[in-house]
């Protein structure tokens, strides 16, 4: 590849350059088109196992959360003291 420059272009004062050679060769085509080399597709079985373990963990956590939420009372309002007069604050 040759880069043509004007005749009055000079890199150093007093020197004139007509053309400059570019030393970088053009890129070669890849022998592995599309990324389908020796390791293509080997991560799929491991990824499937990891994904299934994550789904199992999420299912077990949801079941545990559901069990704990069933034990939470419907409201946190104070209970009336009419049923048990000793349960209220003491006024002595």
Protein Blocks (a to p, Z undefined) as FASTA:
>chain_A
ZZdddfkbcfbghiacfbdcdfbdcddddfbghhiafkgoklmmmmmmmmmmmmmmmmmm
mmmmmmmmmmpcfbfcdcdfklmmmlmccdZZ
